[in-house]
């Protein structure tokens, strides 16, 4: 069994790039992501500062755009396809 770490920031970026999170706040998305990851057997491991190219407070880092910090999860690699399949339905 191989596990990887994935951040909510990566997932939120994917959701926003694919228009799956229009009008939804980062906080609301984070709560839904937590439930989804846990339903797939993943677990929360930490919270880290995001490393976007722009600085905090710059355009693009906002409650309706990209997060300043993000929860990190550990999840089995076999569940990643299921994770994105579910995300694509949002």
C-alpha positions in Angstrom: 0.0 0.0 0.0 1.5 3.3 -1.1 0.2 6.6 0.4 0.9 10.1 -0.8 0.4 13.5 0.8 -1.9 15.9 -1.0 -2.9 19.4 0.0 -6.4 20.9 0.0 -4.7 23.8 -1.9 -3.9 21.5 -4.8 -7.5 20.2 -4.8 -8.9 23.8 -4.6 -6.7 24.9 -7.5 -8.1 22.0 -9.6 -11.7 22.8 -8.6 -11.3 26.5 -9.5 -9.4 25.8 -12.8 -12.2 23.4 -13.8 -15.1 25.7 -12.7 -16.3 23.3 -10.0 -16.1 25.9 -7.2 -17.7 29.0 -8.7 -19.0 31.3 -5.8 -17.8 28.8 -3.1 -15.5 30.0 -0.4 -12.2 28.3 0.4 -13.5 27.5 3.9 -16.6 25.8 2.5 -14.5 23.8 -0.1 -12.1 22.8 2.7 -14.9 21.4 4.8 -16.2 19.4 1.8 -12.8 18.2 0.9 -12.2 16.9 4.4 -15.3 14.9 4.4 -14.5 13.5 0.9 -10.9 12.5 1.7 -12.0 10.9 5.0 -14.7 8.9 3.2 -11.9 7.5 1.0 -9.9 6.4 4.0 -7.5 9.4 4.0 -6.6 11.4 7.0 -5.6 14.9 7.9 -2.0 15.2 8.8 -1.1 18.9 9.1 -1.8 22.5 7.9 0.9 24.4 5.9 1.4 27.8 4.4 0.7 27.7 0.7 3.5 28.5 -1.7 1.8 30.4 -4.5 3.9 32.6 -6.8 2.1 35.7 -5.6 2.4 37.1 -2.1 -0.4 36.9 0.5 -2.9 39.7 -0.1 -2.1 39.8 -3.8 -4.8 39.2 -6.4 -5.6 35.6 -6.7 -5.3 34.8 -2.9 -8.7 35.3 -1.5 -11.6 33.4 0.1 -13.1 33.0 -3.4 -9.8 32.1 -5.1 -6.7 30.4 -3.7 -6.1 29.8 0.0 -3.3 31.2 2.2 -3.0 28.0 4.2 -4.1 24.4 3.4 -4.7 21.2 5.2 -2.5 18.3 4.1 -3.9 14.8 3.8 -2.4 11.3 3.5 -4.4 9.1 1.2 -3.7 5.8 -0.6 -2.7 6.2 -4.2 -5.4 3.8 -5.2 -8.0 6.3 -4.0 -6.8 9.3 -6.1 -8.8 8.4 -9.1 -11.9 8.1 -6.9 -11.1 11.4 -5.3 -11.0 13.3 -8.6 -14.0 11.4 -10.0 -16.1 12.7 -7.0 -14.6 16.2 -7.3 -15.6 16.3 -11.0 -19.2 15.9 -9.9 -19.2 19.1 -7.7 
